[in-house]
Structure formats: C-alpha cells, structure tokens
C-alpha cells in the first residue's frame, strides 16, 4: 500500500489546500489561489507572514531559524496582527511579574 496523494494545490497565502479549479494559470506555479490573488499586496504579505508564524508555532522542537523568525516579527511594528500573534507564541504578551529592586536577603542599606 502506498501513501495516498493529497488532492488539489496548496495556497501559500491562506494556507489551504484547494481544488485545481481554484487556481489561475500562473497561480499553480506560484501557489496562490484566485481569491488570494485578488487581495491587495499588503494584505497578502500579512497573511503569508501569519501563515509562516503558525507553521513555526506547530513545530516541536523549534529550530534556531524558527526562534529568529518569531523574535523578528514580535519586535516588528509593520504588521501589528502578526506582531501580536508572534508575541503570544513566545509568551511575551503575558504581564511580567513585579520585580522588586530589593536584594534577595532584604535591604542593601547597612544597619547602624
């Protein structure tokens, strides 16, 4: 028994597998469906970034390149939705615990 082949083509913008008819002539080669091809370029870029981040989030263990990708988009301000998504994957969206400026053993001031 051989492995069953998946039907259709993969769209790298929306991340879905769609039927052959959902792709234009050039869409097959560049892996972009007709619906995504009609979107503005900025929206296409943002969706593609979110798709890449989702792929990196599902991998375990993550490679060094995956960590760098997540950090890059967590610090980026160009795509705010992708930034929030990357921060949530990294756990940066959680509030930090209150840090005390005191030493572990108490005050740093010498007693008189």
Secondary structure, DSSP 8 states (H G I E B T S, - for coil): -------SEE-TTT--EE-GGGS-TTHHHHT--HHHHTS-HHHHHHHHHHHHHHHHHH-SS--HHHHHHHHHHHH--S-HHHHHHHHHHHTTTS------SSBTTB-SS---
